[in-house]
């Protein structure tokens, strides 16, 4: 069985990951895309910021 500390650490990592993904989705609409991809996607600087 998993120790309580290990379970808390894993929960924290999952929560931080969810927050970073949500922040990235919200921020990508702020700045215009840097470049567009051939199949309709795009890359924006604001959307990449939380990942760094």
mmCIF entry with sequence, helices, sheets and N, C-alpha, C, O atoms, coordinates in Angstrom:
data_MODEL
# 
_entry.id   MODEL 
# 
_entity.id                         1 
_entity.type                       polymer 
_entity.pdbx_number_of_molecules   1 
# 
_entity_poly.entity_id                      1 
_entity_poly.type                           'polypeptide(L)' 
_entity_poly.nstd_linkage                   no 
_entity_poly.nstd_monomer                   no 
_entity_poly.pdbx_seq_one_letter_code       
;(UNK)(UNK)(UNK)(UNK)(UNK)(UNK)(UNK)(UNK)(UNK)(UNK)(UNK)(UNK)(UNK)(UNK)(UNK)(UNK)
(UNK)(UNK)(UNK)(UNK)(UNK)(UNK)(UNK)(UNK)(UNK)(UNK)(UNK)(UNK)(UNK)(UNK)(UNK)(UNK)
(UNK)(UNK)(UNK)(UNK)(UNK)(UNK)(UNK)(UNK)(UNK)(UNK)(UNK)(UNK)(UNK)(UNK)(UNK)(UNK)
(UNK)(UNK)(UNK)(UNK)
;
_entity_poly.pdbx_seq_one_letter_code_can   XXXXXXXXXXXXXXXXXXXXXXXXXXXXXXXXXXXXXXXXXXXXXXXXXXXX 
_entity_poly.pdbx_strand_id                 A 
# 
loop_
_entity_poly_seq.entity_id 
_entity_poly_seq.num 
_entity_poly_seq.mon_id 
_entity_poly_seq.hetero 
1 1  UNK n 
1 2  UNK n 
1 3  UNK n 
1 4  UNK n 
1 5  UNK n 
1 6  UNK n 
1 7  UNK n 
1 8  UNK n 
1 9  UNK n 
1 10 UNK n 
1 11 UNK n 
1 12 UNK n 
1 13 UNK n 
1 14 UNK n 
1 15 UNK n 
1 16 UNK n 
1 17 UNK n 
1 18 UNK n 
1 19 UNK n 
1 20 UNK n 
1 21 UNK n 
1 22 UNK n 
1 23 UNK n 
1 24 UNK n 
1 25 UNK n 
1 26 UNK n 
1 27 UNK n 
1 28 UNK n 
1 29 UNK n 
1 30 UNK n 
1 31 UNK n 
1 32 UNK n 
1 33 UNK n 
1 34 UNK n 
1 35 UNK n 
1 36 UNK n 
1 37 UNK n 
1 38 UNK n 
1 39 UNK n 
1 40 UNK n 
1 41 UNK n 
1 42 UNK n 
1 43 UNK n 
1 44 UNK n 
1 45 UNK n 
1 46 UNK n 
1 47 UNK n 
1 48 UNK n 
1 49 UNK n 
1 50 UNK n 
1 51 UNK n 
1 52 UNK n 
# 
_struct_asym.id          A 
_struct_asym.entity_id   1 
# 
loop_
_struct_conf.conf_type_id 
_struct_conf.id 
_struct_conf.pdbx_PDB_helix_id 
_struct_conf.beg_label_comp_id 
_struct_conf.beg_label_asym_id 
_struct_conf.beg_label_seq_id 
_struct_conf.pdbx_beg_PDB_ins_code 
_struct_conf.end_label_comp_id 
_struct_conf.end_label_asym_id 
_struct_conf.end_label_seq_id 
_struct_conf.pdbx_end_PDB_ins_code 
_struct_conf.beg_auth_comp_id 
_struct_conf.beg_auth_asym_id 
_struct_conf.beg_auth_seq_id 
_struct_conf.end_auth_comp_id 
_struct_conf.end_auth_asym_id 
_struct_conf.end_auth_seq_id 
_struct_conf.pdbx_PDB_helix_class 
_struct_conf.details 
_struct_conf.pdbx_PDB_helix_length 
HELX_P HELX_P1 AA1 UNK A 4  ? UNK A 27 ? UNK A 4  UNK A 27 1 ? 24 
HELX_P HELX_P2 AA2 UNK A 45 ? UNK A 49 ? UNK A 45 UNK A 49 1 ? 5  
# 
_struct_conf_type.id          HELX_P 
_struct_conf_type.criteria    ? 
_struct_conf_type.reference   ? 
# 
_struct_sheet.id               AA1 
_struct_sheet.type             ? 
_struct_sheet.number_strands   2 
_struct_sheet.details          ? 
# 
_struct_sheet_order.sheet_id     AA1 
_struct_sheet_order.range_id_1   1 
_struct_sheet_order.range_id_2   2 
_struct_sheet_order.offset       ? 
_struct_sheet_order.sense        anti-parallel 
# 
loop_
_struct_sheet_range.sheet_id 
_struct_sheet_range.id 
_struct_sheet_range.beg_label_comp_id 
_struct_sheet_range.beg_label_asym_id 
_struct_sheet_range.beg_label_seq_id 
_struct_sheet_range.pdbx_beg_PDB_ins_code 
_struct_sheet_range.end_label_comp_id 
_struct_sheet_range.end_label_asym_id 
_struct_sheet_range.end_label_seq_id 
_struct_sheet_range.pdbx_end_PDB_ins_code 
_struct_sheet_range.beg_auth_comp_id 
_struct_sheet_range.beg_auth_asym_id 
_struct_sheet_range.beg_auth_seq_id 
_struct_sheet_range.end_auth_comp_id 
_struct_sheet_range.end_auth_asym_id 
_struct_sheet_range.end_auth_seq_id 
AA1 1 UNK A 35 ? UNK A 36 ? UNK A 35 UNK A 36 
AA1 2 UNK A 42 ? UNK A 43 ? UNK A 42 UNK A 43 
# 
loop_
_atom_site.group_PDB 
_atom_site.id 
_atom_site.type_symbol 
_atom_site.label_atom_id 
_atom_site.label_alt_id 
_atom_site.label_comp_id 
_atom_site.label_asym_id 
_atom_site.label_entity_id 
_atom_site.label_seq_id 
_atom_site.pdbx_PDB_ins_code 
_atom_site.Cartn_x 
_atom_site.Cartn_y 
_atom_site.Cartn_z 
_atom_site.occupancy 
_atom_site.B_iso_or_equiv 
_atom_site.pdbx_formal_charge 
_atom_site.auth_seq_id 
_atom_site.auth_comp_id 
_atom_site.auth_asym_id 
_atom_site.auth_atom_id 
_atom_site.pdbx_PDB_model_num 
ATOM 1   N N  . UNK A 1 1  ? 0.831  -1.185 0.000   1.00 0.00 ? 1  UNK A N  1 
ATOM 2   C CA . UNK A 1 1  ? 0.000  0.000  0.000   1.00 0.00 ? 1  UNK A CA 1 
ATOM 3   C C  . UNK A 1 1  ? 0.879  1.254  0.000   1.00 0.00 ? 1  UNK A C  1 
ATOM 4   O O  . UNK A 1 1  ? 1.974  1.268  0.563   1.00 0.00 ? 1  UNK A O  1 
ATOM 5   N N  . UNK A 1 2  ? 0.379  2.279  -0.632  1.00 0.00 ? 2  UNK A N  1 
ATOM 6   C CA . UNK A 1 2  ? 1.149  3.517  -0.765  1.00 0.00 ? 2  UNK A CA 1 
ATOM 7   C C  . UNK A 1 2  ? 1.140  4.294  0.552   1.00 0.00 ? 2  UNK A C  1 
ATOM 8   O O  . UNK A 1 2  ? 0.119  4.384  1.234   1.00 0.00 ? 2  UNK A O  1 
ATOM 9   N N  . UNK A 1 3  ? 2.292  4.844  0.886   1.00 0.00 ? 3  UNK A N  1 
ATOM 10  C CA . UNK A 1 3  ? 2.368  5.659  2.090   1.00 0.00 ? 3  UNK A CA 1 
ATOM 11  C C  . UNK A 1 3  ? 1.624  6.965  1.873   1.00 0.00 ? 3  UNK A C  1 
ATOM 12  O O  . UNK A 1 3  ? 1.451  7.406  0.737   1.00 0.00 ? 3  UNK A O  1 
ATOM 13  N N  . UNK A 1 4  ? 1.191  7.573  2.944   1.00 0.00 ? 4  UNK A N  1 
ATOM 14  C CA . UNK A 1 4  ? 0.427  8.817  2.869   1.00 0.00 ? 4  UNK A CA 1 
ATOM 15  C C  . UNK A 1 4  ? 1.247  9.937  2.240   1.00 0.00 ? 4  UNK A C  1 
ATOM 16  O O  . UNK A 1 4  ? 0.714  10.724 1.457   1.00 0.00 ? 4  UNK A O  1 
ATOM 17  N N  . UNK A 1 5  ? 2.533  10.023 2.568   1.00 0.00 ? 5  UNK A N  1 
ATOM 18  C CA . UNK A 1 5  ? 3.381  11.077 2.008   1.00 0.00 ? 5  UNK A CA 1 
ATOM 19  C C  . UNK A 1 5  ? 3.525  10.921 0.498   1.00 0.00 ? 5  UNK A C  1 
ATOM 20  O O  . UNK A 1 5  ? 3.513  11.909 -0.238  1.00 0.00 ? 5  UNK A O  1 
ATOM 21  N N  . UNK A 1 6  ? 3.662  9.673  0.037   1.00 0.00 ? 6  UNK A N  1 
ATOM 22  C CA . UNK A 1 6  ? 3.779  9.417  -1.399  1.00 0.00 ? 6  UNK A CA 1 
ATOM 23  C C  . UNK A 1 6  ? 2.489  9.788  -2.114  1.00 0.00 ? 6  UNK A C  1 
ATOM 24  O O  . UNK A 1 6  ? 2.523  10.346 -3.211  1.00 0.00 ? 6  UNK A O  1 
ATOM 25  N N  . UNK A 1 7  ? 1.367  9.485  -1.506  1.00 0.00 ? 7  UNK A N  1 
ATOM 26  C CA . UNK A 1 7  ? 0.079  9.820  -2.105  1.00 0.00 ? 7  UNK A CA 1 
ATOM 27  C C  . UNK A 1 7  ? -0.101 11.331 -2.191  1.00 0.00 ? 7  UNK A C  1 
ATOM 28  O O  . UNK A 1 7  ? -0.608 11.838 -3.191  1.00 0.00 ? 7  UNK A O  1 
ATOM 29  N N  . UNK A 1 8  ? 0.312  12.056 -1.148  1.00 0.00 ? 8  UNK A N  1 
ATOM 30  C CA . UNK A 1 8  ? 0.209  13.516 -1.167  1.00 0.00 ? 8  UNK A CA 1 
ATOM 31  C C  . UNK A 1 8  ? 1.117  14.107 -2.234  1.00 0.00 ? 8  UNK A C  1 
ATOM 32  O O  . UNK A 1 8  ? 0.735  15.053 -2.922  1.00 0.00 ? 8  UNK A O  1 
ATOM 33  N N  . UNK A 1 9  ? 2.320  13.553 -2.375  1.00 0.00 ? 9  UNK A N  1 
ATOM 34  C CA . UNK A 1 9  ? 3.260  14.058 -3.380  1.00 0.00 ? 9  UNK A CA 1 
ATOM 35  C C  . UNK A 1 9  ? 2.717  13.842 -4.788  1.00 0.00 ? 9  UNK A C  1 
ATOM 36  O O  . UNK A 1 9  ? 2.822  14.729 -5.636  1.00 0.00 ? 9  UNK A O  1 
ATOM 37  N N  . UNK A 1 10 ? 2.140  12.676 -5.043  1.00 0.00 ? 10 UNK A N  1 
ATOM 38  C CA . UNK A 1 10 ? 1.580  12.401 -6.366  1.00 0.00 ? 10 UNK A CA 1 
ATOM 39  C C  . UNK A 1 10 ? 0.378  13.288 -6.645  1.00 0.00 ? 10 UNK A C  1 
ATOM 40  O O  . UNK A 1 10 ? 0.199  13.758 -7.768  1.00 0.00 ? 10 UNK A O  1 
ATOM 41  N N  . UNK A 1 11 ? -0.441 13.519 -5.637  1.00 0.00 ? 11 UNK A N  1 
ATOM 42  C CA . UNK A 1 11 ? -1.596 14.399 -5.803  1.00 0.00 ? 11 UNK A CA 1 
ATOM 43  C C  . UNK A 1 11 ? -1.148 15.817 -6.103  1.00 0.00 ? 11 UNK A C  1 
ATOM 44  O O  . UNK A 1 11 ? -1.753 16.498 -6.931  1.00 0.00 ? 11 UNK A O  1 
ATOM 45  N N  . UNK A 1 12 ? -0.098 16.267 -5.439  1.00 0.00 ? 12 UNK A N  1 
ATOM 46  C CA . UNK A 1 12 ? 0.425  17.619 -5.675  1.00 0.00 ? 12 UNK A CA 1 
ATOM 47  C C  . UNK A 1 12 ? 0.945  17.761 -7.102  1.00 0.00 ? 12 UNK A C  1 
ATOM 48  O O  . UNK A 1 12 ? 0.697  18.778 -7.751  1.00 0.00 ? 12 UNK A O  1 
ATOM 49  N N  . UNK A 1 13 ? 1.655  16.765 -7.592  1.00 0.00 ? 13 UNK A N  1 
ATOM 50  C CA . UNK A 1 13 ? 2.183  16.805 -8.958  1.00 0.00 ? 13 UNK A CA 1 
ATOM 51  C C  . UNK A 1 13 ? 1.049  16.849 -9.971  1.00 0.00 ? 13 UNK A C  1 
ATOM 52  O O  . UNK A 1 13 ? 1.123  17.603 -10.941 1.00 0.00 ? 13 UNK A O  1 
ATOM 53  N N  . UNK A 1 14 ? 0.012  16.066 -9.768  1.00 0.00 ? 14 UNK A N  1 
ATOM 54  C CA . UNK A 1 14 ? -1.136 16.056 -10.678 1.00 0.00 ? 14 UNK A CA 1 
ATOM 55  C C  . UNK A 1 14 ? -1.850 17.400 -10.651 1.00 0.00 ? 14 UNK A C  1 
ATOM 56  O O  . UNK A 1 14 ? -2.241 17.913 -11.700 1.00 0.00 ? 14 UNK A O  1 
ATOM 57  N N  . UNK A 1 15 ? -2.024 17.973 -9.472  1.00 0.00 ? 15 UNK A N  1 
ATOM 58  C CA . UNK A 1 15 ? -2.697 19.274 -9.355  1.00 0.00 ? 15 UNK A CA 1 
ATOM 59  C C  . UNK A 1 15 ? -1.878 20.379 -10.014 1.00 0.00 ? 15 UNK A C  1 
ATOM 60  O O  . UNK A 1 15 ? -2.439 21.232 -10.703 1.00 0.00 ? 15 UNK A O  1 
ATOM 61  N N  . UNK A 1 16 ? -0.565 20.378 -9.813  1.00 0.00 ? 16 UNK A N  1 
ATOM 62  C CA . UNK A 1 16 ? 0.289  21.388 -10.448 1.00 0.00 ? 16 UNK A CA 1 
ATOM 63  C C  . UNK A 1 16 ? 0.260  21.252 -11.965 1.00 0.00 ? 16 UNK A C  1 
ATOM 64  O O  . UNK A 1 16 ? 0.233  22.255 -12.678 1.00 0.00 ? 16 UNK A O  1 
ATOM 65  N N  . UNK A 1 17 ? 0.266  20.040 -12.453 1.00 0.00 ? 17 UNK A N  1 
ATOM 66  C CA . UNK A 1 17 ? 0.181  19.820 -13.893 1.00 0.00 ? 17 UNK A CA 1 
ATOM 67  C C  . UNK A 1 17 ? -1.123 20.332 -14.475 1.00 0.00 ? 17 UNK A C  1 
ATOM 68  O O  . UNK A 1 17 ? -1.134 20.939 -15.546 1.00 0.00 ? 17 UNK A O  1 
ATOM 69  N N  . UNK A 1 18 ? -2.224 20.091 -13.772 1.00 0.00 ? 18 UNK A N  1 
ATOM 70  C CA . UNK A 1 18 ? -3.525 20.572 -14.236 1.00 0.00 ? 18 UNK A CA 1 
ATOM 71  C C  . UNK A 1 18 ? -3.575 22.096 -14.258 1.00 0.00 ? 18 UNK A C  1 
ATOM 72  O O  . UNK A 1 18 ? -4.146 22.687 -15.174 1.00 0.00 ? 18 UNK A O  1 
ATOM 73  N N  . UNK A 1 19 ? -2.983 22.728 -13.259 1.00 0.00 ? 19 UNK A N  1 
ATOM 74  C CA . UNK A 1 19 ? -2.964 24.198 -13.205 1.00 0.00 ? 19 UNK A CA 1 
ATOM 75  C C  . UNK A 1 19 ? -2.134 24.764 -14.356 1.00 0.00 ? 19 UNK A C  1 
ATOM 76  O O  . UNK A 1 19 ? -2.539 25.742 -14.983 1.00 0.00 ? 19 UNK A O  1 
ATOM 77  N N  . UNK A 1 20 ? -0.984 24.165 -14.639 1.00 0.00 ? 20 UNK A N  1 
ATOM 78  C CA . UNK A 1 20 ? -0.126 24.645 -15.727 1.00 0.00 ? 20 UNK A CA 1 
ATOM 79  C C  . UNK A 1 20 ? -0.824 24.482 -17.075 1.00 0.00 ? 20 UNK A C  1 
ATOM 80  O O  . UNK A 1 20 ? -0.747 25.373 -17.921 1.00 0.00 ? 20 UNK A O  1 
ATOM 81  N N  . UNK A 1 21 ? -1.495 23.369 -17.279 1.00 0.00 ? 21 UNK A N  1 
ATOM 82  C CA . UNK A 1 21 ? -2.216 23.153 -18.537 1.00 0.00 ? 21 UNK A CA 1 
ATOM 83  C C  . UNK A 1 21 ? -3.351 24.154 -18.676 1.00 0.00 ? 21 UNK A C  1 
ATOM 84  O O  . UNK A 1 21 ? -3.537 24.726 -19.750 1.00 0.00 ? 21 UNK A O  1 
ATOM 85  N N  . UNK A 1 22 ? -4.111 24.374 -17.612 1.00 0.00 ? 22 UNK A N  1 
ATOM 86  C CA . UNK A 1 22 ? -5.212 25.341 -17.671 1.00 0.00 ? 22 UNK A CA 1 
ATOM 87  C C  . UNK A 1 22 ? -4.693 26.750 -17.928 1.00 0.00 ? 22 UNK A C  1 
ATOM 88  O O  . UNK A 1 22 ? -5.291 27.493 -18.706 1.00 0.00 ? 22 UNK A O  1 
ATOM 89  N N  . UNK A 1 23 ? -3.605 27.124 -17.298 1.00 0.00 ? 23 UNK A N  1 
ATOM 90  C CA . UNK A 1 23 ? -3.012 28.446 -17.512 1.00 0.00 ? 23 UNK A CA 1 
ATOM 91  C C  . UNK A 1 23 ? -2.526 28.599 -18.951 1.00 0.00 ? 23 UNK A C  1 
ATOM 92  O O  . UNK A 1 23 ? -2.674 29.665 -19.548 1.00 0.00 ? 23 UNK A O  1 
ATOM 93  N N  . UNK A 1 24 ? -1.959 27.557 -19.496 1.00 0.00 ? 24 UNK A N  1 
ATOM 94  C CA . UNK A 1 24 ? -1.499 27.591 -20.883 1.00 0.00 ? 24 UNK A CA 1 
ATOM 95  C C  . UNK A 1 24 ? -2.665 27.777 -21.847 1.00 0.00 ? 24 UNK A C  1 
ATOM 96  O O  . UNK A 1 24 ? -2.558 28.540 -22.807 1.00 0.00 ? 24 UNK A O  1 
ATOM 97  N N  . UNK A 1 25 ? -3.764 27.093 -21.602 1.00 0.00 ? 25 UNK A N  1 
ATOM 98  C CA . UNK A 1 25 ? -4.945 27.224 -22.468 1.00 0.00 ? 25 UNK A CA 1 
ATOM 99  C C  . UNK A 1 25 ? -5.516 28.635 -22.384 1.00 0.00 ? 25 UNK A C  1 
ATOM 100 O O  . UNK A 1 25 ? -5.929 29.192 -23.401 1.00 0.00 ? 25 UNK A O  1 
ATOM 101 N N  . UNK A 1 26 ? -5.544 29.214 -21.201 1.00 0.00 ? 26 UNK A N  1 
ATOM 102 C CA . UNK A 1 26 ? -6.074 30.570 -21.050 1.00 0.00 ? 26 UNK A CA 1 
ATOM 103 C C  . UNK A 1 26 ? -5.169 31.622 -21.686 1.00 0.00 ? 26 UNK A C  1 
ATOM 104 O O  . UNK A 1 26 ? -5.657 32.577 -22.289 1.00 0.00 ? 26 UNK A O  1 
ATOM 105 N N  . UNK A 1 27 ? -3.870 31.454 -21.554 1.00 0.00 ? 27 UNK A N  1 
ATOM 106 C CA . UNK A 1 27 ? -2.932 32.461 -22.043 1.00 0.00 ? 27 UNK A CA 1 
ATOM 107 C C  . UNK A 1 27 ? -2.722 32.431 -23.553 1.00 0.00 ? 27 UNK A C  1 
ATOM 108 O O  . UNK A 1 27 ? -2.295 33.430 -24.132 1.00 0.00 ? 27 UNK A O  1 
ATOM 109 N N  . UNK A 1 28 ? -3.013 31.310 -24.198 1.00 0.00 ? 28 UNK A N  1 
ATOM 110 C CA . UNK A 1 28 ? -2.721 31.240 -25.629 1.00 0.00 ? 28 UNK A CA 1 
ATOM 111 C C  . UNK A 1 28 ? -3.599 32.164 -26.460 1.00 0.00 ? 28 UNK A C  1 
ATOM 112 O O  . UNK A 1 28 ? -3.264 32.452 -27.609 1.00 0.00 ? 28 UNK A O  1 
ATOM 113 N N  . UNK A 1 29 ? -4.712 32.635 -25.911 1.00 0.00 ? 29 UNK A N  1 
ATOM 114 C CA . UNK A 1 29 ? -5.563 33.564 -26.631 1.00 0.00 ? 29 UNK A CA 1 
ATOM 115 C C  . UNK A 1 29 ? -5.146 35.015 -26.496 1.00 0.00 ? 29 UNK A C  1 
ATOM 116 O O  . UNK A 1 29 ? -5.723 35.878 -27.157 1.00 0.00 ? 29 UNK A O  1 
ATOM 117 N N  . UNK A 1 30 ? -4.156 35.314 -25.654 1.00 0.00 ? 30 UNK A N  1 
ATOM 118 C CA . UNK A 1 30 ? -3.759 36.701 -25.404 1.00 0.00 ? 30 UNK A CA 1 
ATOM 119 C C  . UNK A 1 30 ? -2.970 37.281 -26.572 1.00 0.00 ? 30 UNK A C  1 
ATOM 120 O O  . UNK A 1 30 ? -3.305 38.355 -27.072 1.00 0.00 ? 30 UNK A O  1 
ATOM 121 N N  . UNK A 1 31 ? -1.938 36.588 -27.006 1.00 0.00 ? 31 UNK A N  1 
ATOM 122 C CA . UNK A 1 31 ? -1.091 37.083 -28.094 1.00 0.00 ? 31 UNK A CA 1 
ATOM 123 C C  . UNK A 1 31 ? -1.445 36.371 -29.398 1.00 0.00 ? 31 UNK A C  1 
ATOM 124 O O  . UNK A 1 31 ? -1.919 35.235 -29.381 1.00 0.00 ? 31 UNK A O  1 
ATOM 125 N N  . UNK A 1 32 ? -1.213 37.036 -30.520 1.00 0.00 ? 32 UNK A N  1 
ATOM 126 C CA . UNK A 1 32 ? -1.448 36.359 -31.802 1.00 0.00 ? 32 UNK A CA 1 
ATOM 127 C C  . UNK A 1 32 ? -0.435 35.229 -31.989 1.00 0.00 ? 32 UNK A C  1 
ATOM 128 O O  . UNK A 1 32 ? 0.623  35.235 -31.359 1.00 0.00 ? 32 UNK A O  1 
ATOM 129 N N  . UNK A 1 33 ? -0.746 34.280 -32.832 1.00 0.00 ? 33 UNK A N  1 
ATOM 130 C CA . UNK A 1 33 ? 0.163  33.149 -33.047 1.00 0.00 ? 33 UNK A CA 1 
ATOM 131 C C  . UNK A 1 33 ? 1.511  33.583 -33.621 1.00 0.00 ? 33 UNK A C  1 
ATOM 132 O O  . UNK A 1 33 ? 1.581  34.522 -34.414 1.00 0.00 ? 33 UNK A O  1 
ATOM 133 N N  . UNK A 1 34 ? 2.571  32.898 -33.217 1.00 0.00 ? 34 UNK A N  1 
ATOM 134 C CA . UNK A 1 34 ? 3.904  33.144 -33.768 1.00 0.00 ? 34 UNK A CA 1 
ATOM 135 C C  . UNK A 1 34 ? 3.951  32.618 -35.200 1.00 0.00 ? 34 UNK A C  1 
ATOM 136 O O  . UNK A 1 34 ? 4.390  33.318 -36.112 1.00 0.00 ? 34 UNK A O  1 
ATOM 137 N N  . UNK A 1 35 ? 3.497  31.387 -35.387 1.00 0.00 ? 35 UNK A N  1 
ATOM 138 C CA . UNK A 1 35 ? 3.375  30.827 -36.733 1.00 0.00 ? 35 UNK A CA 1 
ATOM 139 C C  . UNK A 1 35 ? 2.256  29.799 -36.742 1.00 0.00 ? 35 UNK A C  1 
ATOM 140 O O  . UNK A 1 35 ? 1.924  29.216 -35.709 1.00 0.00 ? 35 UNK A O  1 
ATOM 141 N N  . UNK A 1 36 ? 1.687  29.586 -37.902 1.00 0.00 ? 36 UNK A N  1 
ATOM 142 C CA . UNK A 1 36 ? 0.598  28.627 -38.063 1.00 0.00 ? 36 UNK A CA 1 
ATOM 143 C C  . UNK A 1 36 ? 1.150  27.311 -38.610 1.00 0.00 ? 36 UNK A C  1 
ATOM 144 O O  . UNK A 1 36 ? 2.085  27.296 -39.410 1.00 0.00 ? 36 UNK A O  1 
ATOM 145 N N  . UNK A 1 37 ? 0.565  26.237 -38.172 1.00 0.00 ? 37 UNK A N  1 
ATOM 146 C CA . UNK A 1 37 ? 0.972  24.920 -38.624 1.00 0.00 ? 37 UNK A CA 1 
ATOM 147 C C  . UNK A 1 37 ? 0.093  24.487 -39.798 1.00 0.00 ? 37 UNK A C  1 
ATOM 148 O O  . UNK A 1 37 ? -1.019 24.994 -39.946 1.00 0.00 ? 37 UNK A O  1 
ATOM 149 N N  . UNK A 1 38 ? 0.565  23.567 -40.632 1.00 0.00 ? 38 UNK A N  1 
ATOM 150 C CA . UNK A 1 38 ? -0.148 23.228 -41.858 1.00 0.00 ? 38 UNK A CA 1 
ATOM 151 C C  . UNK A 1 38 ? -1.538 22.616 -41.650 1.00 0.00 ? 38 UNK A C  1 
ATOM 152 O O  . UNK A 1 38 ? -2.385 22.731 -42.535 1.00 0.00 ? 38 UNK A O  1 
ATOM 153 N N  . UNK A 1 39 ? -1.794 21.982 -40.529 1.00 0.00 ? 39 UNK A N  1 
ATOM 154 C CA . UNK A 1 39 ? -3.081 21.327 -40.333 1.00 0.00 ? 39 UNK A CA 1 
ATOM 155 C C  . UNK A 1 39 ? -4.012 22.138 -39.441 1.00 0.00 ? 39 UNK A C  1 
ATOM 156 O O  . UNK A 1 39 ? -4.918 21.581 -38.820 1.00 0.00 ? 39 UNK A O  1 
ATOM 157 N N  . UNK A 1 40 ? -3.796 23.449 -39.373 1.00 0.00 ? 40 UNK A N  1 
ATOM 158 C CA . UNK A 1 40 ? -4.706 24.329 -38.652 1.00 0.00 ? 40 UNK A CA 1 
ATOM 159 C C  . UNK A 1 40 ? -4.281 24.720 -37.253 1.00 0.00 ? 40 UNK A C  1 
ATOM 160 O O  . UNK A 1 40 ? -4.940 25.555 -36.634 1.00 0.00 ? 40 UNK A O  1 
ATOM 161 N N  . UNK A 1 41 ? -3.224 24.159 -36.736 1.00 0.00 ? 41 UNK A N  1 
ATOM 162 C CA . UNK A 1 41 ? -2.761 24.519 -35.404 1.00 0.00 ? 41 UNK A CA 1 
ATOM 163 C C  . UNK A 1 41 ? -1.892 25.757 -35.429 1.00 0.00 ? 41 UNK A C  1 
ATOM 164 O O  . UNK A 1 41 ? -1.585 26.289 -36.496 1.00 0.00 ? 41 UNK A O  1 
ATOM 165 N N  . UNK A 1 42 ? -1.495 26.220 -34.245 1.00 0.00 ? 42 UNK A N  1 
ATOM 166 C CA . UNK A 1 42 ? -0.605 27.370 -34.163 1.00 0.00 ? 42 UNK A CA 1 
ATOM 167 C C  . UNK A 1 42 ? 0.175  27.328 -32.866 1.00 0.00 ? 42 UNK A C  1 
ATOM 168 O O  . UNK A 1 42 ? -0.180 26.608 -31.932 1.00 0.00 ? 42 UNK A O  1 
ATOM 169 N N  . UNK A 1 43 ? 1.246  28.112 -32.821 1.00 0.00 ? 43 UNK A N  1 
ATOM 170 C CA . UNK A 1 43 ? 2.083  28.236 -31.628 1.00 0.00 ? 43 UNK A CA 1 
ATOM 171 C C  . UNK A 1 43 ? 2.074  29.691 -31.212 1.00 0.00 ? 43 UNK A C  1 
ATOM 172 O O  . UNK A 1 43 ? 2.339  30.571 -32.030 1.00 0.00 ? 43 UNK A O  1 
ATOM 173 N N  . UNK A 1 44 ? 1.770  29.960 -29.935 1.00 0.00 ? 44 UNK A N  1 
ATOM 174 C CA . UNK A 1 44 ? 1.810  31.330 -29.430 1.00 0.00 ? 44 UNK A CA 1 
ATOM 175 C C  . UNK A 1 44 ? 2.745  31.392 -28.224 1.00 0.00 ? 44 UNK A C  1 
ATOM 176 O O  . UNK A 1 44 ? 2.874  30.424 -27.476 1.00 0.00 ? 44 UNK A O  1 
ATOM 177 N N  . UNK A 1 45 ? 3.391  32.536 -28.047 1.00 0.00 ? 45 UNK A N  1 
ATOM 178 C CA . UNK A 1 45 ? 4.363  32.695 -26.961 1.00 0.00 ? 45 UNK A CA 1 
ATOM 179 C C  . UNK A 1 45 ? 3.692  32.632 -25.591 1.00 0.00 ? 45 UNK A C  1 
ATOM 180 O O  . UNK A 1 45 ? 4.242  32.037 -24.664 1.00 0.00 ? 45 UNK A O  1 
ATOM 181 N N  . UNK A 1 46 ? 2.521  33.231 -25.452 1.00 0.00 ? 46 UNK A N  1 
ATOM 182 C CA . UNK A 1 46 ? 1.846  33.254 -24.153 1.00 0.00 ? 46 UNK A CA 1 
ATOM 183 C C  . UNK A 1 46 ? 1.397  31.857 -23.737 1.00 0.00 ? 46 UNK A C  1 
ATOM 184 O O  . UNK A 1 46 ? 1.410  31.534 -22.550 1.00 0.00 ? 46 UNK A O  1 
ATOM 185 N N  . UNK A 1 47 ? 1.007  31.043 -24.680 1.00 0.00 ? 47 UNK A N  1 
ATOM 186 C CA . UNK A 1 47 ? 0.583  29.686 -24.364 1.00 0.00 ? 47 UNK A CA 1 
ATOM 187 C C  . UNK A 1 47 ? 1.727  28.790 -23.931 1.00 0.00 ? 47 UNK A C  1 
ATOM 188 O O  . UNK A 1 47 ? 1.512  27.810 -23.219 1.00 0.00 ? 47 UNK A O  1 
ATOM 189 N N  . UNK A 1 48 ? 2.945  29.117 -24.354 1.00 0.00 ? 48 UNK A N  1 
ATOM 190 C CA . UNK A 1 48 ? 4.112  28.317 -23.997 1.00 0.00 ? 48 UNK A CA 1 
ATOM 191 C C  . UNK A 1 48 ? 4.741  28.765 -22.679 1.00 0.00 ? 48 UNK A C  1 
ATOM 192 O O  . UNK A 1 48 ? 5.530  28.017 -22.100 1.00 0.00 ? 48 UNK A O  1 
ATOM 193 N N  . UNK A 1 49 ? 4.420  29.948 -22.196 1.00 0.00 ? 49 UNK A N  1 
ATOM 194 C CA . UNK A 1 49 ? 5.054  30.516 -21.004 1.00 0.00 ? 49 UNK A CA 1 
ATOM 195 C C  . UNK A 1 49 ? 4.950  29.627 -19.763 1.00 0.00 ? 49 UNK A C  1 
ATOM 196 O O  . UNK A 1 49 ? 5.964  29.435 -19.093 1.00 0.00 ? 49 UNK A O  1 
ATOM 197 N N  . UNK A 1 50 ? 3.785  29.074 -19.418 1.00 0.00 ? 50 UNK A N  1 
ATOM 198 C CA . UNK A 1 50 ? 3.722  28.248 -18.200 1.00 0.00 ? 50 UNK A CA 1 
ATOM 199 C C  . UNK A 1 50 ? 4.566  26.977 -18.281 1.00 0.00 ? 50 UNK A C  1 
ATOM 200 O O  . UNK A 1 50 ? 4.943  26.424 -17.248 1.00 0.00 ? 50 UNK A O  1 
ATOM 201 N N  . UNK A 1 51 ? 4.861  26.517 -19.470 1.00 0.00 ? 51 UNK A N  1 
ATOM 202 C CA . UNK A 1 51 ? 5.649  25.301 -19.613 1.00 0.00 ? 51 UNK A CA 1 
ATOM 203 C C  . UNK A 1 51 ? 7.119  25.535 -19.311 1.00 0.00 ? 51 UNK A C  1 
ATOM 204 O O  . UNK A 1 51 ? 7.847  24.595 -18.991 1.00 0.00 ? 51 UNK A O  1 
ATOM 205 N N  . UNK A 1 52 ? 7.561  26.786 -19.410 1.00 0.00 ? 52 UNK A N  1 
ATOM 206 C CA . UNK A 1 52 ? 8.952  27.104 -19.107 1.00 0.00 ? 52 UNK A CA 1 
ATOM 207 C C  . UNK A 1 52 ? 9.076  27.423 -17.652 1.00 0.00 ? 52 UNK A C  1 
ATOM 208 O O  . UNK A 1 52 ? 10.172 27.721 -17.177 1.00 0.00 ? 52 UNK A O  1 
# 
